[in-house]
Amino acid sequence: MATFRLLGGKPPSFPSLSRSGFRRGRSTTDQLVRLESTVRDGFVRGNHVVSVFFDLEKAYDTTWKYGILRDLHCAVVPQTKFLGLILDSKLNFKAHIDHLRRKCQGALNLLKVVSKMDWGADRPVLLRLYRSLVRSKLDYGCVVYSSARESYLRRLLPIHNQGLKICLGAFRTSPMQSLYIEANEPPLHIRWKKLSLQFALKLRSHRHNPTFETAFNHKFSDIYMKKPSAIPPFAIRVGGAFSQVCTNPDSVAQLTFSITPPWKLVQPVIDLSLSRELSLATPWFETASKEHNE
């Protein structure tokens, strides 16, 4: 498959549409949203959802996957990691949030080291480090795990606030609203909402993605309305905000990918002779100055 991708074409037998690996316009978030929506729908309808996770290292395209599944002896576990997110049996993401907090705390310790007043980095460098080392961890998977209870999500707020205080050299008692403006960083819940809307807009422009049906053609909205205590899936969580941002979803342009590799594109011919002639002529500001003096 990689050979055909490098040559700019499509393999003779293209894999299932649900596969996202090595495909342009797809990401791990697609699979996470589909799985989370399936589990949420199973919960609200009183059904059981069974997922089997197995990793075939360096043998994805050559191993007889169906034979492995037939002879596989699965062990039921209370939680597992799937594409970087820790999923538990209740899908409350408590374990993932605690794990994410520990990872970010280690990155914050690095920021403390390089933010010394006498020899440390300046504010722009510290903010760049924070966005690459800490905020990137908080961003990954937030489209899914931001559906957790607010009491769990609040555990990540000190990470975000402490990181900005380190970068700005602020006191512990400094008001966070002022620091958000100073650092040009929104609160976490606003950033998570923004990333969710961006992901929904990306799906809207790629209707052949199987996650499109999950996000925009949800089948069990009526059941969630009757059970307000149930955590809704991605389609319901982002639906209201997306309709306000995008009033005409059908007008969103569809993604198109060229099958011609970059090295086969015809290079345009650009005539630069005029720029060379202008460089040899008298500069325009000297001409304008002479006319003004006369």
HUTAZI-V450782 format. One record per backbone hydrogen bond with DSSP energy under -1.0 kcal/mol. NH is the residue of the N-H (numbers start at 0). CO is the residue of the C=O. Records with the same first field share a line. If there is no record, write none. Layout:
NH=CO  CO
This chain:
4=0
5=1
6=2
8=3
18=15
22=19
25=22
31=27
32=28
33=29
34=30
35=31
36=32
37=33
38=34
39=35
40=36
41=37
42=38
43=39
44=40
45=42
46=41
58=55
62=58
64=62
67=63
68=64
69=65
70=66
79=86
81=84
84=81
86=79
88=77
96=92
97=93
98=94
99=95
100=96
101=97
102=98
103=99
104=100
105=101
106=102
107=103
108=104
109=105
110=106
111=107
112=108
113=109
119=115
120=113
125=121
126=122
127=123
128=124
129=125
130=126
131=127
132=128
133=129
134=129
137=133
138=134
139=135
141=138
143=140
144=140
145=141
146=143
147=144
152=148
153=149
154=151
155=152
159=155
160=156
161=157
162=158
163=159
164=160
165=161
166=162
167=163
168=164
169=164
173=170
178=174
179=175
180=176
181=177
182=178
184=179
190=186
191=187
192=188
193=189
194=190
195=191
196=192
197=193
198=194
199=195
200=196
201=197
202=198
203=199
204=200
205=202
208=205
211=208
214=210
215=211
216=212
223=219
224=220
225=221
229=226
236=232
237=233
241=237
242=238
243=239
244=240
245=241
250=247
251=248
254=204
263=260
264=261
275=271
276=272
277=273
278=274
279=275
286=282
287=283
288=284
289=285
290=286
291=287
292=288
293=289
